[in-house]
Amino acid sequence: MASAASAPPTPNNLKRIVAASLIGTTIEWYDFFLYGSAAALVFNKLFFPDSDPLVGTLLSFLTYAVGFAARPLGALVFGHYGDRLGRKKLLVLSLLLMGGATFAIGLLPTHATVGTAAPVLLTVLRLVQGFALGGEWGGAVLLVSEHGDARRRGFWASWPQTGAPAGQLLATGVLSLLTAVLPDAAFGSWGWRIPFLLSGVLVVVGLWIRLSVDESPVFKEALAQAEARKAARDGAAEKLPIVSVLRHHWRDVLVAMGARMAENISYYVITAFILVYATTSAGVSKQTALNSVLIASAVHFAVIPAWGALSDRVGRRPVYLLGAVGVGAWMFPFFSLVDTGGFGNLVLAVTVGLVLHGAMYAPQAAFFSEMFATRMRYSGASIGAQFASVAAGAPAPLIATALLADYGTSTPIALYVIAAAVLTVVAVGVAQETRHRDLADVEPATVPAAETGPAAHSPAADARTV
């Protein structure tokens, strides 16, 4: 019999939980992507004005990459306290940190005003952004995964994932509007600050929604069980979640990291680096490049829940593998279409790339959640996802820009993404299917015998509960 914690929530309650996760992730990704777009378009001139234009772009993307470096630290800290205190409290804190840092970027003096202090302050605020986002993702997807109907977990858990394209859509849309209505001089002088300052308003809305939801019932039950075990041991504390993750789930962490390589690298090449490549190598205007990402992000938002629903029917692995193989195969056609300079071809290139990316990104939330036990799930999912971002998403625009500067062609960039796709295919290929696992009943190592055979129900496996 299912536990009380695993009882399906009411439709209205689940929708409110999904909305709370989605609005928060949208705001946080808006903040994060806004920085990436600004790094490609204006930060090289405002904070690194003494450099060659392409070198200035590299330095600008370096501060962009610093945010990724802080994400593993955020994953460790938020994962630890999220597994100890609950998902909701940490999600509120992550939203405040991200929104505050983004608002402060909008107030920063530039190099022309304070000299080298400007890029230093920019880097510090970028570190805060990365730290907050490192803790946000795991909590947002777990809040939905642990509340949701197990039969449709892939679908419901994919909705927080739509926060990425929604944030990209919002950030790119605001920048596109501003570049369309403002002269270049005005945009470079003060217009770029407007979307960063808007983050303050968005955070207030996000907090109002996020504070209205309840803690995950699965976590509440697991916490009660942990307290009972602690009392039975005369107050002896449990092991730290990170210790349990590295001891019992290190293979799952490696699988999660490998699964993110193609997903993360392809995304930042398609959405961030493309703003540099299209405007410098393909001769496309800044406005045209932004509009193509804007349209593609809208399609990306729409297809993610569909991919998530498909993963409920056929499994997480087949959908994920389809996306990884598809992204790798699309890279040469992608750059060929961009090189034509035509707006329609640019939209097609980015849209198809993001649709294929969605096949990896949509099932990722449920897939990673189902790998770990409740009392170490926040830590495990966050560590696997965010440590990979240091090797994948962080250097992706840097590596792509450096390859373009050295070779003057897109071929090595395409090969770079293809290599990442191969790594992801290998990682997901050796992983177990997870879609039938019950988050509220037993540790994810215990799965139906029909999937993994009798060994899955060994006493040792069944003994490790939430």
SULFEN-V166446 format. One record per backbone hydrogen bond with DSSP energy under -1.0 kcal/mol. NH is the residue of the N-H (numbers start at 1). CO is the residue of the C=O. E is the energy in kcal/mol with one decimal. If there is no record, write none. Layout:
# SULFEN-V166446
NH	CO	E
NH	CO	E
This chain:
# SULFEN-V166446
7	4	-1.2
14	10	-2.6
15	11	-2.3
16	12	-2.0
17	13	-2.1
18	14	-2.7
19	15	-2.6
20	16	-2.3
21	17	-2.3
22	18	-3.0
23	19	-2.9
24	20	-1.5
25	21	-2.6
26	22	-2.6
27	23	-2.0
28	24	-2.5
29	25	-2.8
30	26	-2.4
31	27	-2.4
32	28	-2.2
33	29	-3.3
34	30	-2.3
35	31	-1.4
36	32	-1.4
37	33	-2.8
38	34	-2.4
39	35	-2.6
40	36	-1.5
41	37	-1.6
42	38	-2.8
43	38	-2.6
45	42	-1.1
46	42	-2.0
47	43	-2.6
51	48	-1.3
56	52	-3.6
57	53	-1.8
58	54	-2.0
59	55	-2.6
60	56	-2.3
61	57	-2.7
62	58	-1.5
63	59	-1.6
64	60	-1.4
65	61	-2.4
66	62	-1.5
69	65	-1.5
70	66	-1.2
74	70	-2.1
75	71	-2.6
76	72	-2.4
77	73	-2.6
78	74	-2.7
79	75	-1.9
80	76	-2.1
81	77	-2.2
82	78	-2.6
83	79	-1.9
84	80	-1.0
85	81	-3.8
91	87	-1.7
92	88	-1.9
93	89	-1.7
94	90	-2.4
95	91	-1.7
96	92	-1.9
97	93	-2.4
98	94	-2.4
99	95	-2.4
100	96	-2.3
101	97	-2.1
102	98	-2.3
103	99	-2.4
104	100	-2.0
105	101	-1.7
106	102	-1.3
107	104	-1.3
108	105	-1.3
111	46	-2.3
113	110	-1.3
114	110	-2.2
115	111	-1.8
117	114	-1.2
118	115	-1.7
120	116	-1.3
121	117	-2.6
122	118	-2.3
123	119	-2.1
124	120	-2.1
125	121	-2.2
126	122	-1.9
127	123	-2.0
128	124	-1.7
129	125	-2.1
130	126	-2.4
131	127	-2.5
132	128	-2.3
133	129	-2.5
134	130	-2.2
136	132	-1.5
137	133	-1.5
139	135	-1.1
140	136	-2.4
141	137	-2.3
142	138	-1.9
143	139	-2.2
144	140	-1.2
145	141	-2.7
146	142	-2.9
148	144	-2.5
152	149	-1.4
153	150	-1.1
156	152	-2.5
157	153	-2.9
159	156	-1.2
163	160	-1.4
164	161	-1.5
166	162	-2.5
167	163	-2.6
168	164	-2.6
169	165	-3.2
170	166	-2.6
171	167	-3.0
172	168	-2.9
173	169	-2.4
174	170	-2.3
175	171	-2.2
176	172	-3.0
177	173	-2.5
178	174	-2.3
179	175	-2.7
180	176	-1.5
181	177	-1.9
182	178	-2.2
187	183	-2.6
188	184	-2.6
189	185	-1.5
190	186	-2.7
191	186	-2.4
192	187	-2.0
193	190	-1.4
194	191	-1.1
197	193	-2.2
198	194	-1.9
200	197	-1.3
202	198	-1.8
203	199	-2.3
204	200	-1.3
205	201	-1.6
206	202	-2.5
207	203	-2.8
208	204	-1.9
209	205	-1.8
210	206	-2.8
211	207	-2.5
212	209	-1.2
213	210	-1.1
220	216	-2.2
221	217	-2.3
222	218	-2.2
223	219	-2.9
224	220	-2.2
225	221	-2.2
226	222	-2.2
227	223	-2.4
228	224	-2.0
229	225	-2.3
230	226	-2.3
231	227	-2.3
232	228	-2.0
233	229	-1.2
234	231	-1.6
235	230	-2.6
244	240	-1.9
245	241	-2.4
246	242	-2.4
247	243	-1.6
248	244	-2.8
249	245	-2.3
253	249	-2.2
254	250	-2.0
255	251	-2.4
256	252	-2.6
257	253	-2.4
258	254	-2.6
259	255	-2.7
260	256	-1.3
261	258	-1.0
264	260	-3.2
265	261	-2.4
266	262	-2.1
267	263	-1.4
268	264	-1.8
269	265	-1.8
270	266	-2.6
271	267	-2.3
272	268	-1.3
273	268	-2.6
275	272	-1.1
276	273	-1.0
277	273	-2.7
278	274	-2.8
280	276	-2.0
281	277	-2.3
282	277	-1.5
284	278	-3.1
289	285	-2.3
290	286	-2.2
291	287	-2.3
292	288	-2.0
293	289	-1.7
294	290	-2.1
295	291	-2.4
296	292	-2.3
297	293	-2.2
298	294	-1.4
299	295	-1.6
300	296	-2.6
301	297	-2.4
302	298	-1.5
303	299	-2.0
304	300	-1.5
307	303	-2.5
308	304	-2.5
309	305	-2.5
310	306	-2.1
311	307	-1.9
314	310	-2.7
315	311	-1.2
320	316	-2.4
321	317	-2.9
322	318	-2.0
323	319	-1.9
324	320	-2.2
325	321	-2.6
326	322	-2.3
327	323	-2.6
328	324	-1.9
329	325	-2.3
330	326	-1.6
334	330	-2.7
335	331	-2.2
336	332	-2.0
337	333	-2.3
338	334	-2.0
339	335	-2.4
341	338	-1.6
346	342	-2.3
347	343	-2.6
348	344	-2.3
349	345	-2.6
350	346	-2.3
351	347	-2.7
352	348	-2.4
353	349	-1.7
354	350	-2.3
355	351	-2.4
356	352	-2.3
357	353	-2.0
358	354	-2.2
360	357	-1.4
361	357	-2.5
362	358	-2.8
367	363	-2.8
368	364	-2.7
369	365	-2.0
370	366	-2.4
371	368	-1.0
376	373	-1.6
380	376	-2.9
381	377	-2.7
382	378	-1.9
383	379	-2.8
384	380	-2.4
385	381	-2.0
386	382	-3.1
387	383	-2.2
392	388	-2.1
394	389	-3.0
399	395	-3.8
400	396	-2.6
401	397	-2.5
402	398	-2.7
403	399	-2.7
404	400	-2.0
405	401	-2.3
406	402	-2.4
407	403	-2.6
408	404	-1.9
414	410	-2.4
415	411	-2.2
416	412	-1.7
417	413	-1.8
418	414	-2.2
419	415	-2.4
420	416	-1.6
421	417	-2.1
422	418	-2.0
423	419	-1.8
424	420	-2.1
425	421	-2.4
426	422	-2.1
427	423	-2.3
428	424	-2.8
429	425	-2.0
430	426	-1.4
437	434	-2.1
442	438	-1.0
443	464	-1.2
446	443	-2.7
451	448	-1.8
452	448	-1.5
453	449	-2.4
456	453	-1.7
457	454	-1.9
458	455	-1.5
462	458	-2.5
463	459	-1.7
464	461	-1.2
465	463	-1.2
